Amino acid sequence: MSNNFLSWKANYDTLKERKGPFFTVSSVPIDPLYAPGHTVDIDYQRDLGNPGEYPYTRGVQANMYRGRLWTMRMFAGFATATESNERYKYLLSQGQTGLSVAFDMPTIMGYDSDHPRAYGEVGRVGVAIDSLQDMETLFQDIPLDKVSTSMTINAPASILWAMYIVAAEKQGVPANKLTGTIQNDILKEYIAQKSWIFPPDPSMRLITDIFKFSKDNVPKWNTISISGYHIREAGSTALQELAFTLADGFAYVEAGIKAGLDVDDFAPRLSFFFNSHTDFFEEIAKLRAARRIWARHMKGKYGAKNEKSLLLRFHTQTAGCSLTGPQMENNIVRTAYQAMAAVLGGTQSLHTNSMDEVLALPSEKSVQIALRTQQVLAYETGVTNTIDPLAGSYFVETLTNQMEEGAEEYFRRIDELGGVLGAIRENFFQQEIADAAYRYQKEIESKDRIIVGINGFVNEKKDDKMELLKIDPEVERAQVRKLIALKQSRDNIHVQTTLTDLKEAAEGSDNLIPKIMDSVRAYATEGEIIAVLKDVFGEYREQAVF
């Protein structure tokens, strides 16, 4: 540190500070001032590079938002495919530039709408999709060769993806023209979100089968969205989100290589999904560090030669767990700051949460405000005029370095436990996240951390009630009637033949995607396909943590 800085620090130590605390959302202490001495070890070419150049700290494209804005992709889906189709058309008419499908819990868990475990949940937190018929309705009059679609689905991702490909086929759009993403990230389900179906080994087989099939048939599709979002929503710190997400990514790379693929055959189509929380600079540093770590490992450890294999491309969603029920309009402000952090961190795609999403699926009015938040950010704030404007900031670069160092330490600990699957079996991730969530909650309860409207600046008068989106119970009954009619009208002998073929393939080693697509074309339901695979693969049961 320079003498000038040390002199300033000596003087500062005599001054009275307001009551803090001075730490990030992740409880990382923050110095009062950052200076050249904090970044003296940074080498520009080695650690930053120019935008679009290794190690991509400053962005994966040379011209970033001066060339093209991020994709504005609002997460949406509710009730039946018909209602969701109408919402998609509305969002596209309002300037949204990509679609993102939210599925209901029965679909996520592999149950048809007429299954006893689906009762009361059909269409509640997303759209109900039971068969190809629903997928055709969901995208009716939406040209799938012109719209990029993301689907947040994991355990049954192969089935929903097959439905999408066949629905496009029926529109006359070949698979090689399709662009989009399936989340397909089962490891973070075991770690955080808990919506698994099969045990890890067959789940990983389905994922590498998707890698192989996509390489030859759907080359423009992102075959996985390795997700830190749900890890963060479960209560992790920013560092844990970064480290655990990238560790999952490396596990998928290793699985693809083990399945016989060259790393450059599939790595260019891997994508990521991060949370943008409320601590502005911590989030920016996390995203910059993520690009650098991924590039260094892909090049140095996995020997990737294709530049596209080194690029960490990601979608971002603002932090649902930061939204509050009281003073709900404050959520608009939170979302705006979180969105700006994502953009300054270099995201390729962005969803902004709606203010009422803490209580219900968003209303049309609130989702319009959320979309307009992105549009104001893009066209009015000036943050898109230059690339990586915070590069060189002593504070941001120090945080970025700390993120990288902390992630590398986590990678070392995970390796000692036998890798990601070993760490899952040891409940390592689950315990780390639980400890972080507990610490955060204690800070709120002690008022060491102020959440506006919750433990500070609380209104004595109750908020005016907002009009929330409610799902009519008739939605479920109508969906079940439609499903029963489908099962009566289709060729059930053909359905059974395709399901038998799928079971034989699952018992062997053939790629399962063509067999799943055959069943989908016959209008076999998601639940029927899942039942066949469960019969072969079994179901996963988590070991309890106490």
Helices and strands as residue ranges (DSSP letters): H 3-12, G 36-39, I 44-48, H 64-67, E 71-76, H 81-93, E 98-102, H 105-109, G 116-118, H 132-138, E 149-152, H 157-171, G 175-177, E 180-182, H 187-188, I 189-193, H 200-217, E 221-222, E 224-227, H 229-233, H 238-258, H 263-266, G 267-269, E 270-276, H 280-300, G 307-310, E 314-318, G 320-322, H 330-344, E 349-351, H 364-380, H 394-416, H 419-425, H 428-445, H 474-489, H 492-507, H 513-521, H 526-537
